[in-house]
Amino acid sequence: MLKLKCVITDDEPMARKGIKGYVEKVNFLELAGVCEDAVSLNNLLREQPVDLLFLDIEMPYISGVELLQSLSNPPKVIFTTAYEQYALKGFELEAVDYLLKPISFERFLKAVNRAYDLFRQTAPPAADHLFIKTDDKLVKISWADIVYIEAMENYVSIYTAQTRYITHTTLKSVLECITDPGFIQTHKSFVINAAKITSIEGNLIELGKYQVPVSRSMKDAVLEKIVKNKLLKK
C-alpha cells in the first residue's frame, strides 16, 4: 500500500493532539513528526523527505503560508486553521485542501483521501511481482500467485497454491512492498491474499487447502476490509 509520510505543525497543543489522533486512524498515513511552529518544521524538512503537511497558518515567528512560499520544492499541504480569510491564499498555493477548525474526522478523511488519490495518480506503476532470496538464489513470485504470508521470527514463509518459499526477512519488510489493497493482515504473523478466500468460519479463514487465523482484536477490521474488496457480502 502507498504510504504518505506526514507532519503536523500547529502551535496549539490540543490541535496537534486531535490531528495526531486522526492520522493514527488512517492506514495509509505515516506520522513522521509533530512540530509546534513553522521554524521547527523547516528544520525537520531539512533532515527528511515528507509527502504531506498538516499546516496551521497563524503561528509565532513565521506563518505557515510564509514558510510554504520559502520552500523551493514543498510537500503537498493541507492547511488547518481557524481563519476563513486565508482560504484563497491557500488555494493559490495549490493546497490539497483547507480545513477549518474545529475539524471533524469526516472532513479530515475527505481531505486525506484526496491527497492519497493525487499521489496515486503520479506514482509509478507497481510491480506485479517480487523477488525473494531462497536456497541461495533469487526467485520471482507473482503477487497474484501468493495465497498467504506467515512470519516466523526472522523468516517469512510465502505460500502459493503449489509451493512454500522461505526467506530471511521480516513481515514488516514484506508489508512495505505490498501495494495491492487485496492483501490483508489478519494476525500479527499472517497476511492473506483476499482474492484467495474460499470461506470464513469463526476465527479461521479458508484459502483453498490452507487455513489462516484471525486475531480477535483484528477481526472486525479484517472483515470490513474483505467487504470493501467486494469479495463477501454482509
C-alpha positions as CSV (number, residue, x, y, z in Angstrom):
1,M,0.0,0.0,0.0
2,L,1.1,3.5,-0.8
3,K,2.1,5.3,2.4
4,L,2.2,9.0,2.8
5,K,4.7,10.4,5.3
6,C,3.1,13.4,7.0
7,V,4.0,16.1,9.5
8,I,1.6,18.0,11.8
9,T,2.5,21.6,12.5
10,D,0.4,23.7,14.9
11,D,1.1,26.0,17.8
12,E,-1.9,24.7,19.7
13,P,-1.3,21.5,21.7
14,M,-5.0,20.4,21.5
15,A,-5.0,20.9,17.8
16,R,-1.8,18.8,17.4
17,K,-3.3,16.1,19.6
18,G,-6.6,16.0,17.6
19,I,-4.9,15.7,14.2
20,K,-2.5,13.1,15.5
21,G,-5.4,11.0,16.7
22,Y,-7.0,11.3,13.2
23,V,-3.7,10.4,11.5
24,E,-3.4,7.2,13.6
25,K,-6.8,6.0,12.3
26,V,-5.8,6.1,8.6
27,N,-3.7,3.2,7.5
28,F,-2.0,5.0,4.5
29,L,-0.7,7.9,6.7
30,E,2.6,7.5,8.5
31,L,3.4,10.2,11.0
32,A,7.0,11.5,10.5
33,G,6.9,14.3,13.0
34,V,4.9,16.9,15.1
35,C,6.1,20.5,15.2
36,E,5.0,23.4,17.4
37,D,5.8,26.1,14.8
38,A,7.0,26.7,11.2
39,V,10.6,27.2,12.3
40,S,10.7,23.6,13.7
41,L,9.0,22.3,10.6
42,N,11.6,24.0,8.4
43,N,14.4,22.2,10.4
44,L,12.6,18.9,10.1
45,L,12.2,19.2,6.3
46,R,16.0,19.8,6.0
47,E,16.5,16.4,7.6
48,Q,14.0,14.1,5.9
49,P,11.7,13.9,2.9
50,V,7.9,14.3,3.7
51,D,4.9,13.8,1.4
52,L,2.2,15.7,3.2
53,L,1.9,18.6,5.7
54,F,-1.0,19.4,8.0
55,L,-0.1,23.0,8.4
56,D,-1.6,25.7,10.6
57,I,-1.3,29.3,9.2
58,E,-1.1,31.7,12.1
59,M,2.0,30.7,14.2
60,P,4.8,32.5,16.0
61,Y,7.9,33.7,14.1
62,I,6.7,32.9,10.6
63,S,3.3,31.8,9.3
64,G,2.6,28.6,7.6
65,V,1.9,30.4,4.3
66,E,5.2,32.3,4.5
67,L,7.1,29.1,5.2
68,L,5.5,27.3,2.3
69,Q,6.4,30.2,0.0
70,S,10.0,30.0,1.1
71,L,10.4,26.3,0.1
72,S,11.7,25.6,-3.4
73,N,10.1,22.1,-3.6
74,P,7.4,22.0,-0.9
75,P,5.5,18.8,0.1
76,K,1.7,18.7,-0.5
77,V,-0.1,20.6,2.1
78,I,-3.5,20.5,3.9
79,F,-4.0,23.8,5.7
80,T,-5.6,23.6,9.2
81,T,-6.7,26.9,10.5
82,A,-9.5,28.8,12.4
83,Y,-9.5,31.7,9.9
84,E,-11.5,31.6,6.7
85,Q,-9.8,34.7,5.2
86,Y,-6.7,32.6,4.2
87,A,-8.7,30.2,2.1
88,L,-8.0,32.0,-1.2
89,K,-4.3,32.2,-0.4
90,G,-4.2,28.5,0.4
91,F,-5.7,27.5,-2.9
92,E,-3.3,29.9,-4.8
93,L,-0.5,27.9,-3.2
94,E,-2.1,24.7,-4.6
95,A,-3.0,23.3,-1.3
96,V,-4.7,19.8,-1.4
97,D,-7.4,21.1,1.0
98,Y,-8.2,23.8,3.5
99,L,-9.7,22.6,6.8
100,L,-11.4,25.0,9.2
101,K,-11.2,24.3,12.9
102,P,-12.8,22.5,14.7
103,I,-12.1,19.7,12.2
104,S,-14.4,16.7,12.1
105,F,-12.9,13.3,11.3
106,E,-15.3,13.1,8.3
107,R,-13.9,16.3,6.8
108,F,-10.3,15.2,7.6
109,L,-10.8,11.9,5.9
110,K,-12.2,13.5,2.8
111,A,-9.0,15.7,2.6
112,V,-6.5,12.9,3.1
113,N,-8.3,10.7,0.6
114,R,-7.9,13.5,-1.9
115,A,-4.2,13.7,-1.1
116,Y,-3.9,9.9,-1.5
117,D,-5.6,10.0,-4.9
118,L,-3.2,12.7,-6.0
119,F,-0.2,10.7,-5.1
120,R,-1.5,7.5,-6.6
121,Q,-2.1,9.2,-9.9
122,T,1.6,10.3,-10.1
123,A,3.1,7.2,-8.5
124,P,5.0,4.8,-10.9
125,P,3.1,1.6,-11.7
126,A,3.6,-1.0,-9.0
127,A,5.4,-4.2,-10.0
128,D,3.2,-7.3,-10.3
129,H,5.8,-9.5,-8.7
130,L,8.6,-9.6,-6.1
131,F,12.0,-11.3,-5.9
132,I,13.0,-13.2,-2.8
133,K,16.2,-14.9,-1.9
134,T,15.7,-18.5,-1.0
135,D,18.1,-21.5,-1.2
136,D,20.9,-19.2,-2.4
137,K,19.0,-18.0,-5.4
138,L,16.6,-15.2,-6.3
139,V,13.1,-16.4,-7.1
140,K,10.4,-14.3,-8.8
141,I,6.9,-14.6,-7.4
142,S,3.8,-13.0,-8.8
143,W,1.7,-11.2,-6.2
144,A,-1.4,-12.8,-7.8
145,D,0.0,-16.3,-7.1
146,I,0.5,-15.7,-3.3
147,V,-2.1,-17.2,-1.1
148,Y,-0.8,-16.1,2.2
149,I,2.4,-15.0,4.1
150,E,3.4,-16.2,7.5
151,A,6.0,-14.6,9.8
152,M,8.4,-16.9,11.7
153,E,10.8,-14.8,13.9
154,N,13.4,-13.6,11.4
155,Y,12.0,-15.6,8.5
156,V,8.9,-15.3,6.3
157,S,7.1,-18.2,4.6
158,I,5.3,-17.3,1.3
159,Y,2.7,-19.8,0.3
160,T,1.4,-20.2,-3.3
161,A,-1.1,-22.9,-4.3
162,Q,1.8,-25.3,-5.1
163,T,4.8,-24.1,-3.2
164,R,6.1,-22.7,0.1
165,Y,9.1,-20.3,-0.1
166,I,11.1,-19.4,3.0
167,T,13.2,-16.2,3.0
168,H,15.3,-14.4,5.6
169,T,13.3,-11.2,6.2
170,T,10.6,-9.7,8.4
171,L,6.9,-9.5,7.8
172,K,7.2,-5.7,8.2
173,S,9.6,-5.6,5.2
174,V,7.2,-7.6,3.1
175,L,4.3,-5.4,4.0
176,E,6.2,-2.3,2.9
177,C,6.5,-3.8,-0.6
178,I,2.8,-4.6,-0.9
179,T,0.7,-2.1,-2.9
180,D,-2.3,-4.3,-3.6
181,P,-5.2,-3.5,-1.2
182,G,-6.3,-7.1,-1.5
183,F,-3.6,-8.2,0.8
184,I,-4.9,-8.0,4.4
185,Q,-3.1,-8.6,7.7
186,T,-5.3,-10.9,9.8
187,H,-2.9,-11.6,12.7
188,K,0.5,-10.3,13.8
189,S,2.0,-13.2,12.0
190,F,-0.2,-13.6,8.9
191,V,-1.1,-11.7,5.8
192,I,-3.6,-13.1,3.3
193,N,-4.5,-12.5,-0.4
194,A,-8.2,-11.8,-0.1
195,A,-8.8,-12.9,-3.6
196,K,-7.9,-16.5,-2.5
197,I,-10.6,-16.7,0.3
198,T,-13.0,-19.6,-0.1
199,S,-14.8,-19.3,3.3
200,I,-14.7,-17.8,6.8
201,E,-15.8,-19.6,9.9
202,G,-15.3,-18.2,13.4
203,N,-11.7,-17.0,13.7
204,L,-10.4,-19.0,10.7
205,I,-10.2,-18.0,7.0
206,E,-10.0,-20.8,4.5
207,L,-7.9,-20.2,1.4
208,G,-8.4,-23.3,-0.6
209,K,-6.4,-26.1,1.2
210,Y,-5.0,-23.6,3.7
211,Q,-6.4,-22.2,6.9
212,V,-5.2,-18.9,8.5
213,P,-6.2,-17.5,11.9
214,V,-7.8,-14.1,12.5
215,S,-6.9,-12.5,15.8
216,R,-9.8,-11.4,17.9
217,S,-8.6,-7.9,18.2
218,M,-8.3,-7.5,14.4
219,K,-11.4,-9.5,13.4
220,D,-13.8,-6.6,12.8
221,A,-11.2,-4.6,10.8
222,V,-10.4,-7.7,8.7
223,L,-14.0,-8.4,7.9
224,E,-14.5,-4.7,7.0
225,K,-11.6,-4.8,4.6
226,I,-12.8,-8.0,3.0
227,V,-16.2,-6.4,2.4
228,K,-14.5,-3.4,0.9
229,N,-12.8,-5.7,-1.5
230,K,-16.3,-6.8,-2.6
231,L,-15.4,-10.5,-2.0
232,L,-18.1,-11.1,0.5
233,K,-21.5,-9.6,1.1
234,K,-22.8,-8.7,4.5
